[in-house]
Each structure stands twice: as C-alpha cells, then as structure tokens.
Amino acid sequence: MPHRLPTHRHDQRALMAALVLIVIWGANFTLQKHLFNLLSPAGFLMGRYILMPTCALLLMRWRLGGWLPPLPRKDLVHMAWLGFAGHTLHVGLVSYGIHWSTAFSSAVILACGPVFTLLILRYKGFERLSVAQIAGVALALGGVLMFLSDKLLGGQWRAGGGDLVLLVAASLFSYYTVAAKPVMERYGPVLTMGYTTLLGSIPILLLSVPLGLQSPWGSLDLWAWAGLFWSVLVSAFLGWLIWGWINIVRGVARTAPLMYLMPPMTGLFAWAWSGEHYTWIKIAGAGVILSGVALAQYAGQIKWRLR
C-alpha cells in the first residue's frame, strides 16, 4: 500500500486560495488588454512600476525592518541582472505581447514556461531529460506550431508576432526562475522580490515614462483606475506572494498542475467579456501544448514514483 504523506493543516485553505488565484489570473489577461487599449502598454508599464516598487519598499520595511537592507556588492549586481531579466525584459515583452495578441493566446503561450525551465536545467547540467520528457518538449513545440498556424497562414502578422514575443518572454521568466533560486535560498523571497523589483523598475521606467506620460490618464473613470490597481496590486504583487505561501503549504509538485487551469479560464473570460472566438485548430493546438508541457514537466516524477 502506498504511503501517504501527512497534509498541512492549512492544505484545504491553500487549495481554495489557489483556485481563487487561478480565476483572478485568468481574468487578468482580458483586463490587461482593456487597460492597454485605454492607456497603451507604455502607460500601463509606467503605472505598474510606480506602484510595484512602492509596495516592494513597504514590504521590506514591514518584514525585514529596513527600507533597503544592506547587501554585498556582488549580490546586488546579481539582483540587478535578475530584475532586468525578470521585470524589464519579461514583463515588458509580456505587456506588448498581450497587446498585440489575444488574451487566450497569451495564456496558452505563457504556459510553455515549464518546458523552457526544463531545457535550461538540462543545459546547465542540473537535470537529465528522459525520453518521455524529450517527447513532451517536441509535443509542446508541435502544439505551438499548430496554435500559430491559423494566424500566420491567415496573414495575421501582428497577432502571430505577439505570440512569438510571448514565447520569448516565457523563456526569460524560466531563466529568471532558475537564476533566482540560489539568491532566494540565501536571502529569502521578500528581500529577493524587493530588490529585483526595485532594480528592474529603473530601466523599464526610463523606457516607458516618455510614452506613458502621453497616455490619456485624465480620461480614466473610476472603474479603469480600480482595474489598474487590481491588476497591479492584487493580481500581480499580492497574487505572487500568496502563491508562494500556497507552494510552501501544498508543495510545488501538488500546486503546479493547477496552473493548467489558467488557459481555459482565460478563454472563458475572453469569450464572455471581449467576444473572442476560437477555431478548432486553435483549441486543438492549445490542448497539444498543455499535454506536451505536462508530459515534459511530470514524466520524470512519474518514472521516479513507479520505481
């Protein structure tokens, strides 16, 4: 009889929190597209990276007792690089990718992140790929080609280009995840998140402020402002803090599969709120992508458990 590990006393609460977050994140793709149409991606990025560093400073002051806890120069430079990769490049590309593409496409393409994480770990020699994992990577790649085919063959170059930008953004976040792990183990998630957010916000503000100031901020109504604060503070900042707690309570292996609920949830919100429609080839491609990602991510764990 298989041995079952005892569950955490907050396991059910963490599961409910995770499901609520999946709904929030699924809806956020459609909300961001609406905000991009109101403000432009540059305006949204300017607003986000005025709010996010402020929250990061307050969080470090609250949890660590100082606004800017001291760090060795070497680690500070490393966190600056992580901030550039994770915020300046990743978030910047994601914002423009979502703007050029559709909400559902964005969620599906970004779900390829675990495949890139696996490939980076293999490249660095941290993990060896099984035959099943290699098959999963190939299956996910085939699904991406299926998913993009209707746009590229139909001459929808802007939307197809947006999906390719999102694919690059997914690889950057995977790199950030792997590169940030040793720093996070040394200093903890609060200090790592705080410094990478602060340092990563500097170049993105320098790039976005000139265009962001031209956005029609004065025409935003109460609901638009509420949507902006919700997208930045609740979905992005608070959401990832809660997701970290959920991973601690339930474990990454039990929590990660819930992320595969996000593309279908995004598709439902995009269909209901913005009238997105999906071809059969797009739905089939999304299914192939998620199947390939799941196989690549979990094949090694399944093989280990069957031994």
WOHU-V504448 format. One record per residue. N is the residue number from 1. RES is the residue in one letter. NEAR is the number of other C-alpha atoms within 12 Angstrom. Layout:
n,res,near
N,RES,NEAR
N,RES,NEAR
This chain:
n,res,near
1,M,3
2,P,7
3,H,6
4,R,6
5,L,8
6,P,11
7,T,16
8,H,17
9,R,12
10,H,17
11,D,21
12,Q,16
13,R,18
14,A,27
15,L,29
16,M,19
17,A,28
18,A,34
19,L,27
20,V,25
21,L,32
22,I,33
23,V,28
24,I,32
25,W,40
26,G,37
27,A,35
28,N,41
29,F,44
30,T,39
31,L,37
32,Q,44
33,K,36
34,H,30
35,L,38
36,F,37
37,N,23
38,L,28
39,L,33
40,S,29
41,P,35
42,A,34
43,G,34
44,F,45
45,L,44
46,M,37
47,G,34
48,R,44
49,Y,39
50,I,29
51,L,27
52,M,38
53,P,33
54,T,23
55,C,30
56,A,36
57,L,29
58,L,22
59,L,29
60,M,28
61,R,18
62,W,17
63,R,19
64,L,21
65,G,15
66,G,17
67,W,22
68,L,25
69,P,21
70,P,16
71,L,18
72,P,12
73,R,10
74,K,12
75,D,22
76,L,25
77,V,18
78,H,26
79,M,34
80,A,31
81,W,31
82,L,38
83,G,37
84,F,31
85,A,35
86,G,39
87,H,40
88,T,36
89,L,33
90,H,34
91,V,39
92,G,38
93,L,36
94,V,42
95,S,44
96,Y,37
97,G,38
98,I,42
99,H,37
100,W,29
101,S,36
102,T,43
103,A,48
104,F,45
105,S,48
106,S,50
107,A,42
108,V,45
109,I,48
110,L,46
111,A,45
112,C,49
113,G,41
114,P,38
115,V,42
116,F,36
117,T,30
118,L,35
119,L,30
120,I,25
121,L,23
122,R,18
123,Y,15
124,K,14
125,G,11
126,F,13
127,E,17
128,R,19
129,L,28
130,S,23
131,V,15
132,A,23
133,Q,32
134,I,27
135,A,26
136,G,33
137,V,35
138,A,26
139,L,28
140,A,38
141,L,29
142,G,25
143,G,30
144,V,41
145,L,27
146,M,27
147,F,35
148,L,38
149,S,27
150,D,24
151,K,27
152,L,20
153,L,14
154,G,12
155,G,13
156,Q,18
157,W,19
158,R,21
159,A,30
160,G,32
161,G,27
162,G,31
163,D,41
164,L,33
165,V,32
166,L,39
167,L,37
168,V,30
169,A,36
170,A,35
171,S,33
172,L,37
173,F,36
174,S,30
175,Y,32
176,Y,37
177,T,30
178,V,30
179,A,26
180,A,31
181,K,21
182,P,18
183,V,30
184,M,25
185,E,14
186,R,14
187,Y,24
188,G,19
189,P,30
190,V,34
191,L,35
192,T,40
193,M,38
194,G,40
195,Y,44
196,T,39
197,T,41
198,L,39
199,L,33
200,G,39
201,S,40
202,I,27
203,P,27
204,I,39
205,L,32
206,L,20
207,L,22
208,S,30
209,V,25
210,P,15
211,L,22
212,G,27
213,L,22
214,Q,19
215,S,25
216,P,20
217,W,22
218,G,13
219,S,13
220,L,19
221,D,14
222,L,12
223,W,16
224,A,25
225,W,24
226,A,16
227,G,31
228,L,36
229,F,28
230,W,25
231,S,35
232,V,34
233,L,28
234,V,26
235,S,30
236,A,30
237,F,30
238,L,25
239,G,26
240,W,24
241,L,25
242,I,26
243,W,33
244,G,26
245,W,25
246,I,31
247,N,25
248,I,23
249,V,25
250,R,29
251,G,22
252,V,19
253,A,19
254,R,20
255,T,28
256,A,28
257,P,26
258,L,33
259,M,33
260,Y,33
261,L,28
262,M,37
263,P,37
264,P,31
265,M,30
266,T,37
267,G,34
268,L,26
269,F,30
270,A,31
271,W,21
272,A,16
273,W,20
274,S,21
275,G,15
276,E,19
277,H,20
278,Y,23
279,T,18
280,W,14
281,I,20
282,K,26
283,I,26
284,A,24
285,G,29
286,A,40
287,G,29
288,V,31
289,I,40
290,L,42
291,S,32
292,G,33
293,V,42
294,A,36
295,L,32
296,A,36
297,Q,38
298,Y,31
299,A,27
300,G,25
301,Q,19
302,I,17
303,K,17
304,W,10
305,R,11
306,L,9
307,R,8
